Amino acid sequence: MAKVENQRGLKNYIQEIRNCNTKDAEHERVQKELGKIRKKYTSNKPLSSYDKRKYLWKLMYTKMLGYDVEFGHKQAMDMMAATTYAEKQVGYVVCGMFLSENDELLRLVINSVRSDLLSRNEAFQCLALDFTANVGGPEFAQLLAADVLNVMAHGATRPIVRKKAALCLLRLLRKSPDDQLLSAKDWGSKMAALLEETDLGVLLGLTTLLLGIVSRNYEGYEACIPRLVEILERLREKDVPQDYTYYGLPSPWLEVKVLRALQYFPAPENPEMLKRLRAILKQILSVNDPVKNPNKNNAAHAIVFEAAAVAVSIEDEELTPLVVNLMVRFLTVRESNLKYLALENINRLSQSWQISKAISQHRKTIIACMSDADSSITGVALNLLFTTANKDTAGEIVEELLTAIERSDYSMREELVLKAAILAERFPPSPEWYVNVMLRLILCAGDASSNEIWHSILHLVSAKKELQAHAVEKVTKILQEDVANEVFLQCAAYIVGEYGRQSSMETMEQFNLLHQYYHSLSPEAKAMFLNCYEKMRCRSDADSELAKKIDDLMAYESKSIDPEVQQRAVEYSSLCSNHNIAEIALQTLPPWEMKKSVLLRKLVGNEGTSEEAREQPAWLDSSKEPNFDTEPPEPSEITDVHVDSAAAINDDSKEVSMEPQQPVQVLDLLDFGNDEPSEVPDEAINGSSIIEETQATVAEEVRQTSKTEPIEDIDAWLASLYTSMSGILYEDSNMQIGLKIRGKMSNLEIDFFVGNKTEGTLELKKFTIPPTPYFEVNCTEAPAEIEKGQQIMLQSTWACLLPYNTLPVLQIQYLTSGGESMARSLKLPTPVTKFCSPVTIPANVFITRWNQVSGAPFKLGKKKQCQSNPTAEQIAQILTILNFEIIQVDLGQPNTSAVCIFHCESGQVKQIPCMASITASDVDPSEMTVTVATADATISEALMHALYTCLD
């Protein structure tokens, strides 16, 4: 074996580089040496083996210093094909330094690497395996995986080589473009046989490889479970060489790997094997007495945490309380490291529905961790409280968080405030409580409170009239206490400006309470105050003392150096000259349209998503188990305001994730298990979510403030367009809006026909479709005016990008020549069925897939009381109009079943199979049971809403 230290020329070169006093001197010496080596390589004189190795070591050292080395690659690759170990070693090391997995030159050395893998020289095999593991990419994975497998499975190969082969194969598995590198059919039983290895080094490598495989998909490797249990028994019996003992613990690294691999498998089906596994886990979880040596403690606790996760995964009633009590006991120790790890693991284990309630019973211990001096422990405790909160505990948690804000570290105060606000938004006992808590939160947080906090308050207050007087009273009371900060003052200015007339306090007194803070505000806040003051002026007499003060302030700020403040002051001063126009321009703003929770949007934006997140074991998928915290709220609760965190985050992820997916065929519906449909609450059908309810509130507010009413029911027009491609969308005494829909699959064309019914010109102030992440809409621009008796046509094209359950809206506003105005937001008749197409499948396939789809959220069922007694033919006609294909199947009782495909396109076409079945009651023919099943929860909800609407 060649030794680098014997290279005298290399030692001299390194010493001269170190002796350089300046960067320029070093650069000069490097360039001189590179020129000398390049001259040697281009010379016709052959180089000795010593010189070849010496020059390559020099080039590698130069590369390590950060200099570009543009030659020597061929010489290094030639050395890889040499017959002596000394030359091969240099070749492999230098090529590993010079080349990357995407380098085209790698193709020139594949044959050399494969030749060394197939040789009987174990030293050559180790060099080839090391090089493949460090540099190999997808091409290496396809060409050399079989050879590496043979080396690993060859019983006569030395353990050191087999261990390297297992780790090399794991690298190739991660780089492989598909999951077929190790076929479970061929290698499931072989891997189980390999795990009978006695050498712990090889066993550790094999277990690491198995962990990498089952983290992708465990199916086909169930035969490895008994072998893993046997390894645990061997380690528990301390049947290991002394070399693999760490502070008296038998190979803790292997035990951790084995326990982690078991988390990806379901519980053993063999009762005897399950009993043995339970006994091992109970032994691990019971023996946890701390010792003085911190290294031994760390290793022992690593085993305990992994064993706890396995105990939860097998859903053992005896082990689960033991896990919870053990984790909670760790929270009371003084050692910060152990407390932090316990919190992290509780947070991870709490995703399992089996122990989420058991964890919540110990929330006082978790809350106590919020007072820890270590900010990292406080942060993890905050995350745990946030993820385990429910409607019974949220109030207590929010109160504790409000107390913790003042003493919290400033670096995490913003996160603490945001999560406290989200908990208050998710689980409010009453609207008044929510407003009071959020205002307290803003006061406690100070500068750590973002604008999204007070925006969320305004969402609620603007949508619920009964809260407006309470909000004004609350903010004026706080203003009198002189404890306000700027974020609160902006919120107060908006509330007082919009709803101050509902308070018993005089407008002048309200002005004085706000104005005492005015001169210390930032320009942004001053602009908000000026808006509030102008609305106060409109509520007072033109010659009053308040009006004069506000006029003087506007005149002063019209010379402000801040352009925003100056512009507002000038515009408001001009607006005051015409009181009638000012009243129209400064009327109370309509309720905010709450598309999604602004707080959750900010949380998702702050935390982001990790592309390299480790795949979780199946037992951590809480969506597969019942959620105890999402029962339908009582009518007295704040159901039209609170936004469910999980649902909103999922919706956000749908907006953000725009990656193209492969088309889904009808025959590829996934097996989701249970076939019982879940009952859907009435509010889910009528509005589908809190977003729909808030939009309904907004529409009602607009309807009340509009002087012009429609001549018929808008909802009836909308429902009729569900089953028609043309018709009236809206009509009143001044205007008529009709539309015509055409197109198929993921693309539609909608033509709007807008007619003027007045005797004069109709000024079209607004005719827009707000952008939405679910559609790409292009619409021709509407003219500013429509002449008497004129009808205009506005064309629009629609491309569906993502599954959706909220209808888009058309915002329209006009002003007649007689001064009559109207402003509305109209829902557009674009249910998901407009983007569906019928498809024919065999009846037996329909039944199979229907039974495979599980309950909510993929399969939904709901009873519908129709106004008439629709026949099977009439139901089939409705389904056909909605782009379904009728399927004659027997689901156990008379029914009308149908299937279609929903189309959307975001870079690549995506198809979602949809199935529906409508069954009439034997007792009451007018009572229908509507059941839908799809591969997407959002589409299931939207499809149920569409069918429910069309059956009236």
Backbone hydrogen bonds, N-H to C=O, Kabsch-Sander energy under -0.5 kcal/mol:
donor,donor_aa,acceptor,acceptor_aa,energy
4,V,2,A,-0.5
6,N,3,K,-1.3
7,Q,4,V,-2.0
8,R,6,N,-1.4
11,K,7,Q,-2.2
12,N,8,R,-2.4
13,Y,9,G,-2.1
14,I,10,L,-2.4
15,Q,11,K,-2.3
16,E,12,N,-2.4
17,I,13,Y,-2.0
18,R,14,I,-2.1
19,N,15,Q,-1.5
20,C,16,E,-0.6
20,C,17,I,-1.0
26,E,22,T,-1.9
27,H,23,K,-2.6
28,E,24,D,-2.4
29,R,25,A,-2.2
30,V,26,E,-2.5
31,Q,27,H,-2.4
32,K,28,E,-1.9
33,E,29,R,-2.0
34,L,30,V,-2.7
35,G,31,Q,-2.2
36,K,32,K,-1.8
37,I,33,E,-2.5
38,R,34,L,-2.5
39,K,35,G,-2.0
40,K,36,K,-1.8
41,Y,37,I,-2.3
42,T,38,R,-1.7
43,S,39,K,-0.7
43,S,40,K,-0.6
52,K,48,S,-2.4
53,R,49,S,-2.1
54,K,50,Y,-2.5
55,Y,51,D,-2.8
56,L,52,K,-1.7
57,W,53,R,-2.3
58,K,54,K,-2.0
59,L,55,Y,-2.3
60,M,56,L,-2.4
61,Y,57,W,-2.4
62,T,58,K,-2.3
63,K,59,L,-2.3
64,M,60,M,-2.2
65,L,61,Y,-1.3
66,G,63,K,-1.3
67,Y,62,T,-1.7
70,E,68,D,-0.6
76,A,72,G,-2.0
77,M,73,H,-2.3
78,D,74,K,-2.3
79,M,75,Q,-1.7
80,M,76,A,-1.3
81,A,77,M,-0.8
81,A,78,D,-0.7
82,A,79,M,-1.5
88,K,84,T,-2.2
89,Q,85,Y,-3.0
90,V,86,A,-1.5
91,G,87,E,-2.4
92,Y,88,K,-3.0
93,V,89,Q,-2.3
94,V,90,V,-2.6
95,C,91,G,-2.3
96,G,92,Y,-2.1
97,M,93,V,-1.2
98,F,94,V,-2.7
99,L,95,C,-2.5
103,D,100,S,-1.8
106,L,103,D,-1.4
107,R,104,E,-1.4
108,L,105,L,-1.5
109,V,106,L,-1.5
110,I,106,L,-0.6
113,V,109,V,-2.5
114,R,110,I,-2.8
115,S,111,N,-2.3
116,D,112,S,-1.9
117,L,113,V,-2.1
118,L,114,R,-1.9
119,S,115,S,-0.7
122,E,120,R,-0.8
125,Q,121,N,-2.0
126,C,122,E,-2.2
127,L,123,A,-1.9
128,A,124,F,-2.3
129,L,125,Q,-2.6
130,D,126,C,-2.6
131,F,127,L,-2.3
132,T,128,A,-2.4
133,A,129,L,-2.4
134,N,130,D,-1.8
135,V,131,F,-2.4
136,G,131,F,-0.6
136,G,132,T,-1.6
141,A,137,G,-2.3
142,Q,138,P,-1.8
143,L,139,E,-1.9
144,L,140,F,-3.0
145,A,141,A,-0.9
148,V,144,L,-2.3
149,L,145,A,-2.4
150,N,146,A,-1.9
151,V,147,D,-2.0
152,M,148,V,-2.3
153,A,149,L,-2.4
154,H,150,N,-1.1
155,G,153,A,-0.5
157,T,154,H,-1.1
161,V,158,R,-0.7
162,R,158,R,-1.9
163,K,159,P,-2.6
164,K,160,I,-1.7
165,A,161,V,-2.3
166,A,162,R,-2.3
167,L,163,K,-2.0
168,C,164,K,-2.5
169,L,165,A,-2.5
170,L,166,A,-1.7
171,R,167,L,-1.7
172,L,168,C,-2.2
173,L,169,L,-2.4
174,R,170,L,-2.0
175,K,171,R,-1.5
176,S,172,L,-1.1
183,S,181,L,-0.6
187,W,183,S,-3.1
188,G,184,A,-1.9
191,M,187,W,-2.5
192,A,188,G,-1.4
193,A,189,S,-1.9
194,L,190,K,-2.4
195,L,191,M,-1.6
196,E,193,A,-1.5
197,E,194,L,-1.7
203,L,199,D,-2.2
204,L,200,L,-2.3
205,G,201,G,-1.8
206,L,202,V,-2.7
207,T,203,L,-2.5
208,T,204,L,-2.0
209,L,205,G,-2.1
210,L,206,L,-2.7
211,L,207,T,-2.4
212,G,208,T,-1.8
213,I,209,L,-1.7
214,V,210,L,-2.9
215,S,211,L,-1.5
216,R,213,I,-1.4
217,N,213,I,-1.9
221,Y,218,Y,-2.3
224,C,221,Y,-1.8
225,I,222,E,-1.6
227,R,223,A,-0.5
228,L,224,C,-2.4
229,V,225,I,-2.3
230,E,226,P,-2.2
231,I,227,R,-2.0
232,L,228,L,-2.1
233,E,229,V,-2.3
234,R,230,E,-2.3
235,L,231,I,-2.3
236,R,232,L,-2.6
237,E,233,E,-1.8
238,K,235,L,-1.2
239,D,234,R,-2.3
240,V,238,K,-1.6
244,Y,241,P,-1.3
245,T,242,Q,-1.7
246,Y,249,L,-3.0
247,Y,245,T,-0.6
249,L,246,Y,-2.0
251,S,244,Y,-2.7
251,S,249,L,-0.8
255,E,251,S,-1.9
256,V,252,P,-2.4
257,K,253,W,-2.0
258,V,254,L,-2.4
259,L,255,E,-2.4
260,R,256,V,-2.3
261,A,257,K,-2.3
262,L,258,V,-2.0
263,Q,259,L,-0.9
263,Q,260,R,-0.6
264,Y,261,A,-1.3
265,F,262,L,-1.0
274,L,270,N,-2.6
275,K,271,P,-2.2
276,R,272,E,-2.0
277,L,273,M,-2.2
278,R,274,L,-2.4
279,A,275,K,-2.0
280,I,276,R,-1.9
281,L,277,L,-2.5
282,K,278,R,-2.7
283,Q,279,A,-1.9
284,I,280,I,-2.3
285,L,281,L,-2.7
286,S,282,K,-1.3
287,V,283,Q,-1.6
288,N,286,S,-1.0
297,N,293,N,-2.0
298,N,294,P,-2.5
299,A,295,N,-1.9
300,A,296,K,-2.6
301,H,297,N,-2.7
302,A,298,N,-1.9
303,I,299,A,-1.6
304,V,300,A,-2.1
305,F,301,H,-2.6
306,E,302,A,-1.7
307,A,303,I,-2.4
308,A,304,V,-2.3
309,A,305,F,-1.6
310,V,306,E,-1.9
311,A,307,A,-2.5
312,V,308,A,-1.9
313,S,309,A,-1.9
314,I,310,V,-1.6
315,E,312,V,-1.2
316,D,311,A,-1.2
317,E,315,E,-0.5
320,T,316,D,-2.1
322,L,318,E,-0.7
323,V,319,L,-2.4
324,V,320,T,-2.4
325,N,321,P,-2.6
326,L,322,L,-2.0
327,M,323,V,-2.5
328,V,324,V,-2.4
329,R,325,N,-2.0
330,F,326,L,-1.7
331,L,327,M,-0.9
332,T,329,R,-1.2
333,V,330,F,-1.1
339,K,335,E,-2.0
340,Y,336,S,-2.6
341,L,337,N,-2.3
342,A,338,L,-2.4
343,L,339,K,-2.2
344,E,340,Y,-2.4
345,N,341,L,-2.4
346,I,342,A,-2.5
347,N,343,L,-2.5
348,R,344,E,-1.9
349,L,345,N,-3.1
350,S,346,I,-2.3
351,Q,348,R,-1.1
352,S,349,L,-2.0
355,I,352,S,-1.1
356,S,352,S,-0.8
357,K,353,W,-0.6
359,I,355,I,-2.4
360,S,356,S,-1.7
361,Q,357,K,-1.0
362,H,359,I,-1.8
363,R,360,S,-1.3
365,T,362,H,-0.7
366,I,362,H,-1.6
367,I,363,R,-3.1
368,A,364,K,-1.9
369,C,365,T,-0.9
369,C,366,I,-0.7
370,M,367,I,-1.4
371,S,368,A,-1.4
372,D,369,C,-1.5
375,S,373,A,-0.6
378,T,374,D,-1.8
379,G,375,S,-2.3
380,V,376,S,-1.9
381,A,377,I,-2.5
382,L,378,T,-2.1
383,N,379,G,-2.0
384,L,380,V,-2.2
385,L,381,A,-2.5
386,F,382,L,-2.3
387,T,383,N,-2.2
388,T,384,L,-1.8
389,A,385,L,-0.8
393,T,390,N,-0.6
394,A,390,N,-2.4
397,I,393,T,-2.3
398,V,394,A,-3.0
399,E,395,G,-2.1
400,E,396,E,-2.1
401,L,397,I,-2.5
402,L,398,V,-2.4
403,T,399,E,-1.6
404,A,400,E,-2.1
405,I,401,L,-1.6
406,E,402,L,-0.6
407,R,403,T,-0.5
408,S,404,A,-0.8
408,S,405,I,-0.8
412,M,409,D,-1.3
413,R,409,D,-0.6
413,R,410,Y,-0.7
414,E,410,Y,-0.6
416,L,412,M,-2.1
417,V,413,R,-2.6
418,L,414,E,-2.3
419,K,415,E,-2.4
420,A,416,L,-2.1
421,A,417,V,-2.2
422,I,418,L,-2.0
423,L,419,K,-2.2
424,A,420,A,-2.1
425,E,421,A,-1.9
426,R,422,I,-2.3
427,F,423,L,-2.3
434,Y,430,S,-1.9
435,V,431,P,-2.2
436,N,432,E,-2.5
437,V,433,W,-2.8
438,M,434,Y,-2.4
439,L,435,V,-2.1
440,R,436,N,-2.2
441,L,437,V,-2.5
442,I,438,M,-2.1
443,L,439,L,-2.0
444,C,440,R,-2.6
445,A,441,L,-2.4
446,G,442,I,-1.7
448,A,445,A,-1.8
449,S,446,G,-1.6
450,S,448,A,-0.5
453,I,450,S,-1.2
454,W,450,S,-0.8
455,H,451,N,-2.1
456,S,452,E,-1.7
457,I,453,I,-1.1
458,L,454,W,-1.9
459,H,455,H,-1.8
460,L,456,S,-1.4
461,V,457,I,-2.8
462,S,458,L,-2.5
463,A,459,H,-0.9
464,K,460,L,-1.5
465,K,463,A,-0.6
467,L,464,K,-1.4
468,Q,464,K,-0.5
468,Q,465,K,-1.2
469,A,465,K,-0.6
471,A,467,L,-2.6
472,V,468,Q,-2.2
473,E,469,A,-2.3
474,K,470,H,-2.3
475,V,471,A,-2.4
476,T,472,V,-2.2
477,K,473,E,-1.7
478,I,474,K,-1.8
479,L,475,V,-2.3
480,Q,476,T,-1.6
481,E,477,K,-0.8
481,E,478,I,-0.8
482,D,478,I,-0.5
482,D,479,L,-0.9
483,V,478,I,-0.8
489,L,485,N,-2.4
490,Q,486,E,-2.1
491,C,487,V,-1.7
492,A,488,F,-3.0
493,A,489,L,-2.7
494,Y,490,Q,-1.9
495,I,491,C,-2.4
496,V,492,A,-3.0
497,G,493,A,-2.1
498,E,494,Y,-2.3
499,Y,495,I,-2.8
500,G,496,V,-1.6
502,Q,499,Y,-1.9
503,S,500,G,-1.7
510,Q,506,E,-2.1
511,F,507,T,-2.4
512,N,508,M,-2.3
513,L,509,E,-2.1
514,L,510,Q,-1.8
515,H,511,F,-3.1
516,Q,512,N,-1.2
517,Y,514,L,-1.8
518,Y,515,H,-1.0
520,S,517,Y,-1.2
521,L,518,Y,-1.7
526,K,522,S,-2.6
527,A,523,P,-2.1
528,M,524,E,-1.3
529,F,525,A,-2.2
530,L,526,K,-2.6
531,N,527,A,-1.6
532,C,528,M,-1.9
533,Y,529,F,-3.0
534,E,530,L,-2.2
535,K,531,N,-1.6
536,M,532,C,-1.9
537,R,533,Y,-2.3
538,C,534,E,-1.6
539,R,535,K,-0.9
539,R,536,M,-0.6
540,S,536,M,-0.6
540,S,537,R,-1.0
544,S,541,D,-1.4
548,K,544,S,-1.8
549,K,545,E,-2.1
550,I,546,L,-2.4
551,D,547,A,-2.5
552,D,548,K,-2.4
553,L,549,K,-2.2
554,M,550,I,-2.5
555,A,551,D,-2.3
556,Y,552,D,-2.1
557,E,553,L,-2.8
558,S,554,M,-1.3
559,K,556,Y,-1.3
560,S,557,E,-2.0
566,Q,562,D,-2.5
567,Q,563,P,-2.6
568,R,564,E,-2.2
569,A,565,V,-2.3
570,V,566,Q,-2.3
571,E,567,Q,-2.6
572,Y,568,R,-2.9
573,S,569,A,-2.1
574,S,570,V,-1.9
575,L,571,E,-2.1
576,C,572,Y,-1.7
577,S,574,S,-1.0
578,N,575,L,-1.4
579,H,577,S,-0.5
582,A,578,N,-2.3
583,E,579,H,-2.2
584,I,580,N,-1.6
585,A,581,I,-2.8
586,L,582,A,-2.3
587,Q,584,I,-1.0
594,M,592,W,-0.9
595,K,593,E,-1.4
601,R,597,S,-2.0
602,K,598,V,-1.9
603,L,599,L,-2.3
604,V,600,L,-2.7
605,G,601,R,-2.2
606,N,602,K,-2.4
607,E,603,L,-2.7
608,G,604,V,-2.7
611,E,609,T,-0.6
613,A,610,S,-1.2
620,L,617,P,-1.7
621,D,618,A,-1.9
622,S,620,L,-1.5
624,K,621,D,-1.7
625,E,622,S,-1.6
628,F,626,P,-0.7
630,T,627,N,-1.1
637,E,634,E,-1.9
638,I,428,P,-0.7
639,T,637,E,-1.8
641,V,638,I,-1.8
642,H,638,I,-2.2
644,D,642,H,-0.5
648,A,644,D,-2.5
649,I,645,S,-2.7
650,N,646,A,-2.4
651,D,647,A,-2.3
652,D,648,A,-2.4
653,S,649,I,-2.6
654,K,650,N,-1.7
655,E,651,D,-1.6
656,V,652,D,-2.6
657,S,653,S,-2.9
658,M,656,V,-1.0
664,V,911,Q,-0.6
665,Q,663,P,-0.6
668,D,665,Q,-1.8
669,L,666,V,-0.9
672,F,670,L,-0.8
672,F,852,Q,-1.6
673,G,852,Q,-0.6
674,N,672,F,-0.8
678,S,859,K,-1.3
680,V,861,G,-1.3
684,A,681,P,-0.9
685,I,681,P,-1.2
686,N,682,D,-2.8
687,G,683,E,-1.9
688,S,683,E,-1.2
693,E,689,S,-1.7
694,T,690,I,-2.5
695,Q,691,I,-2.2
696,A,692,E,-2.2
697,T,693,E,-2.0
698,V,694,T,-2.4
699,A,695,Q,-2.6
700,E,696,A,-2.2
701,E,697,T,-2.2
702,V,698,V,-2.4
703,R,699,A,-2.4
704,Q,700,E,-1.9
705,T,701,E,-1.7
706,S,702,V,-1.4
707,K,821,S,-0.7
708,T,821,S,-0.5
711,I,731,E,-2.2
717,W,713,D,-1.6
718,L,714,I,-2.3
719,A,715,D,-2.6
720,S,716,A,-2.2
721,L,717,W,-1.5
722,Y,718,L,-0.6
722,Y,719,A,-1.0
723,T,719,A,-0.6
723,T,720,S,-0.7
724,S,721,L,-0.6
727,G,739,L,-1.8
729,L,737,I,-2.7
730,Y,737,I,-1.9
732,D,735,M,-2.7
736,Q,755,G,-1.7
737,I,730,Y,-3.5
738,G,753,F,-2.6
739,L,727,G,-2.5
740,K,751,D,-1.9
741,I,725,M,-3.9
742,R,749,E,-2.1
744,K,747,N,-1.2
747,N,744,K,-1.9
748,L,798,W,-2.5
749,E,742,R,-3.3
750,I,796,S,-2.2
751,D,740,K,-2.6
751,D,749,E,-0.5
752,F,750,I,-0.5
752,F,794,L,-3.2
753,F,738,G,-3.2
754,V,752,F,-0.6
754,V,792,I,-2.3
755,G,736,Q,-2.8
755,G,753,F,-0.5
756,N,790,Q,-2.4
757,K,734,N,-3.0
757,K,755,G,-0.6
758,T,734,N,-0.7
762,L,786,I,-2.7
763,E,761,T,-0.6
763,E,815,L,-2.7
764,L,762,L,-0.7
764,L,784,A,-2.1
765,K,763,E,-1.1
765,K,813,Q,-1.1
766,K,813,Q,-2.3
768,T,811,Q,-2.3
772,T,775,F,-0.5
775,F,772,T,-1.0
776,E,799,A,-2.3
777,V,775,F,-0.6
778,N,797,T,-2.0
780,T,795,Q,-2.6
786,I,762,L,-2.4
789,G,756,N,-0.7
789,G,758,T,-0.6
790,Q,787,E,-2.1
792,I,754,V,-2.7
794,L,752,F,-2.8
795,Q,793,M,-0.5
796,S,750,I,-1.3
797,T,778,N,-2.5
798,W,748,L,-3.2
799,A,776,E,-1.6
800,C,746,S,-2.6
801,L,774,Y,-3.0
802,L,774,Y,-1.1
810,L,826,L,-3.1
811,Q,768,T,-3.0
811,Q,809,V,-0.5
812,I,810,L,-0.6
812,I,824,R,-2.7
813,Q,766,K,-2.4
814,Y,822,M,-2.2
815,L,763,E,-2.2
816,T,820,E,-3.2
817,S,761,T,-0.6
819,G,816,T,-1.7
822,M,814,Y,-1.9
824,R,812,I,-2.9
826,L,810,L,-2.9
826,L,824,R,-0.5
828,L,808,P,-2.6
830,T,828,L,-2.5
834,K,831,P,-1.8
835,F,832,V,-1.5
836,C,833,T,-1.5
837,S,901,I,-1.8
839,V,899,V,-0.9
846,F,842,P,-2.0
847,I,843,A,-2.3
848,T,844,N,-2.1
849,R,845,V,-2.7
850,W,846,F,-2.7
851,N,847,I,-2.2
852,Q,848,T,-1.3
853,V,849,R,-1.6
858,F,855,G,-1.6
859,K,855,G,-1.1
860,L,858,F,-0.5
860,L,932,V,-2.1
861,G,678,S,-2.8
862,K,930,V,-2.3
864,K,928,M,-3.7
866,C,864,K,-0.9
866,C,926,S,-3.0
875,I,871,T,-2.2
876,A,872,A,-2.4
877,Q,873,E,-2.0
878,I,874,Q,-2.1
879,L,875,I,-2.4
880,T,876,A,-2.2
881,I,877,Q,-2.2
882,L,878,I,-1.8
883,N,880,T,-1.6
884,F,879,L,-2.5
885,E,899,V,-2.4
886,I,884,F,-0.5
887,I,897,S,-2.7
889,V,887,I,-1.0
891,L,889,V,-0.7
891,L,893,Q,-0.6
896,T,918,I,-2.2
897,S,887,I,-0.7
897,S,895,N,-0.5
898,A,916,A,-2.5
899,V,885,E,-1.9
900,C,914,C,-2.3
901,I,837,S,-2.2
902,F,912,I,-2.8
903,H,835,F,-2.4
904,C,910,K,-2.2
905,E,800,C,-3.3
906,S,908,Q,-1.4
910,K,904,C,-3.4
912,I,902,F,-2.5
914,C,900,C,-2.8
915,M,933,A,-2.5
916,A,898,A,-2.4
917,S,931,T,-2.6
918,I,896,T,-2.2
919,T,929,T,-2.1
921,S,924,D,-0.7
921,S,927,E,-2.5
927,E,924,D,-2.0
928,M,864,K,-3.5
928,M,926,S,-0.6
929,T,919,T,-3.0
930,V,862,K,-3.2
930,V,928,M,-0.6
931,T,917,S,-2.4
931,T,929,T,-0.5
932,V,860,L,-2.5
933,A,915,M,-2.7
934,T,858,F,-1.8
935,A,913,P,-0.9
940,S,936,D,-2.1
941,E,937,A,-2.0
942,A,938,T,-2.3
943,L,939,I,-3.0
944,M,940,S,-2.1
945,H,941,E,-1.8
946,A,942,A,-2.0
947,L,943,L,-2.5
948,Y,944,M,-2.5
949,T,945,H,-1.9
950,C,946,A,-2.1
951,L,947,L,-1.3
952,D,949,T,-1.1
